[in-house]
Amino acid sequence: MVLRAEAIELEYTPGTPVLRRVDAVFLPGEVTAIVGPNGAGKSSLLRILLGSLPPTAGRATLAGLDTHRLAPGARASRIAYMPQHERVAFDFETLAFVRFGLGGTPDRGEADRALDAVGLKARARTPISHLSAGQRQRASLARVLTQAARFDGGGVVLADEPVAAMDAGMAQSAFSILRDQAARGLTVVLVLHDLHAALRACDRVLLMDGSGRVASWDRPRAALNPDALREVYGVTFEEVRDAQGNLLALLPPLPPVRDRGDRP
């Protein structure tokens, strides 16, 4: 199931483009990061790929089918979506939240395994409102895993800033889980602000500029090249390389700490 963005354009207000002729291909077995500055249209593009937001022009297709025209049940059987902020109308227990709204009632065992994978098995009976922000993100990831476990013949996982509220250890675990989904043959697309994560945890990077255009789309080290980053973000990133010259990290510039003298 190949997911494609085909000449996608989006305007929320006429004459004010959010996305401008975005073309990209997201492949099964790969994790692709969508990165770029605030207002680049990253989350909007993800919702268009999901099919919940119609583009002004162009289309998103999955296996040749327009995602916006898929019936809700057909979409749920092919695409799992993790929003940046999960809105919950009722204060479900965490287990019920993971099982709810996935097109039928998922097997209890699938939900239990997903909660165990994200380290929340002991919180299965905890109301979702009692979880921390990072724990709620892990619960959302468990819901995606429960849904994706039922995909037959491939599918897509879309996640918007999936680790933004997680601590370093849980973020590392979450990226491993998402890579495992790609290893199953699923197409995984993530919106990220963390360029280091895009560089180290993803197979491809779609770099958007501030006007909603594709600045580069390639393997991470090629897409996140110094010239493209300087053009998109307006600052020069420091490159950290190993002894062999391999790029390990991209560090954003920070203002120097003022000399505080002997003050504690």
N, C-alpha and C positions, 0 to 999 in steps of 0.2 A: 504494500500500500504506500505509494509515493504521494507525499503531500506537496502541493505546489502553490506558490503565490504568483499569479499571472497578471502583470501590469496593474497592480492594485493601487487605487487612489481613494482617498477619503477626505471628505470635508464635513465637519460638524456644522460650520457656518459657511454659506456660499461665499466663495472667493477667498477662503482662508484654508488652504490645504494643510492637512495633518500628515498624510502619506502621499508620495508622488511616485507613481509608476514603479512600485516595488515588485521585482521579479526574484524568485529564489526557489530552490528545490530542497526539500528536507527528506532525507533518505532513511529507509528502515535500517536498523542496526547502528545508527549514529545518534550522538547527542549534539544538537546545534544550539549555540547561545545567540540570542539577539541582544546586542549591547548598543549603548549610545547615550547621549546626554538626556537630561530631563526634557520632556516635550518632544522627543524624537518620534513618538508614535509607536513605541515598542508594545505596550499593553494593548493598544488598539489593533495592531497587526495580529497579536495573539488571538484576540476575540474574533477577528475576521477569519483566521485559520480555523478556529473552533466552529464558526458558522453562526454565532450568536449576534454578530454585528455585520450588517450588509455594507459592502464597500460602495463608494460613489461610482467607481468604475473598476473594471477588471474583476477577477474572481479568485477564490481559493478552491482548490480541488483536491480530493482524496480518491486515489484510484480512478481519476477521471470524472468523479461526481462532484458537483458544486456543493460544498459543505453547508452553505446557507440554505440550500433547498432540501437537505436531508430531514426526514421526519425525526422528532425527538428520540424515539426509540432506536432508530437506525444510527443516529449520531452517538447515543450513549453506548451502543454496542461496538463502536469503532474508536471513539475519542474520549479520553479522560482529561479533565481540566482541573487544575489547582489554582484558584485565584490568589492574588496577593493578600486580600483580606476576605476571609470567609464570613458571609453573613448568615447567621443562624436565627430563624424566626422564633424557635422554642428552645428552651434550655435542656436539650437532650443529654442523656448520659453519653459518654464518649463512644461506647460501643454502638449505641443506637445511631449516633451521628455518622459513624463510619459505614453503617449498613444502609442508611437512609438515602432514598432518591436515586438509586442506581439501576432503575429499570427492573423491577421485581425485587425479591428479597434474596440478597446474596447469602450463600452458605455461611453459617456461623463460624465454621472453621476457617474460612478465608479471612473474615474480619479479625478473628483472634490471631491468626498468623501475621496479618498486616500490623496489628497493634504491637505484637511482639517484635516485629522487624524494626519499628520506630521507637522502641523502648517505652511503650505506654501500656503494656499489658496490665500492670498493677493499677492503672487509672481507668480501666474499662467501665467501672460504675460511677466514676466521678462526673458530675455535671460539666458540660463543656465550658460553661462560664467560670468554673473554678480553676481552669488551666491557665498557665502563663501564656504569653503571646507565642513563645517558641514552642510550647507544648501544643497549642492549637494548630500551629503550622505542621507539626508532626502528625496530629490527628488528621489534618487535611491530606497529608501525604499518604497516610494509611487508607483513607477513603479512595484515593486514586489507585493505590495498589490493589484494593479489593475489587474495584471496577475493572482494572486492567487484567486481573487474573482470569476474567471471564471472556477476554477477547479470543476469538477463534480465527486464525489465519492472518494475524497481524493487527496493528492498530497504532494509535497515536497517544502520547502523553504530552500535554501542554502544561507548563507551570510558570507562573508569574512571580518572580522573586521568591523561589521556594525556600531559601534558607536565610532570608533577611533577618529574622528574629531569633535564629538558633545560635547556640554557643558553638565554639569551634569544633568540639568533638562531635556534636550532633550534626553539624553541617557536613563534616567529612563523611559521616555515616549516610546522610541523605544523598550526597552525590554518588556514593557507592551503590545505593539502592537504585538511583535513576540510571546509572550505567548498567546495572544488572537488567533493567527493563530493556535497554537498547540491545544487550547481549541476547535477549529473548527474540530479537527481531523486530521490536517495536521502534517507531519513530519518536524521538524525544526532543522537544523544543522548549528551551528555557529562556525567559527574560531575566537578565542579570545586570547588576551594576558593578559587580566585583570582576574586574578584568583579570585578576589572578586566577579566579575560579574558571573563567572562560578559557584562559590560556592552558590551564593544567587539567581540567576535567571534561573538556568538550572536544569533539572531533572537527567541528566547523564553527565559524563565527560569522554572523551577519552583523556588520557594523553600520548603524544608522547615523546620519548627521542630524543637526538640529532642525533642518527643514523637512524631515521625513523622507529623505532619499537614501538609497543604499550607497554608502561610502566605500565599502569593500565586503566581499563575501568569499571566504577561502578557508583553508586550514588556519588554525589559530595564529601561528607565528607569522604567517603571511598576511592575514587580515589585520592583525594588530601591529602593523608596522609603524615605526616612529612618525613618518610623514602623515599617514592617515590619522593617527591619534592626535597629532598636533593640529591638523586641519579640523577635526571634529570637536575636540575639547578645548582648543585654544591654549593648551599648555603642553610643555614637554615632559614626558614621563621618563623616569630613570629606569634603565634596564639593568637587571641583575642577572649575570651569567655565571656558569660554572667554569672550571678550569679549561674545559674543551670548547668554550665559547657558546654553549647551548643556553638559550634564553630560559631563565627560571621564573622570573617575576617582573611585573611592571609596577613601579611605585609612583603614585601621584605626588606632585610637588606639594610641600607643606611649608608654611612660614617658619623661620627659625625661632627657637625659644630664646627669649631675651635673657641676658645675663642677670641672675637674681642675687649675685654676690653671695653673702653668707646667710641669707634669709632661709629659714627652715621650709 
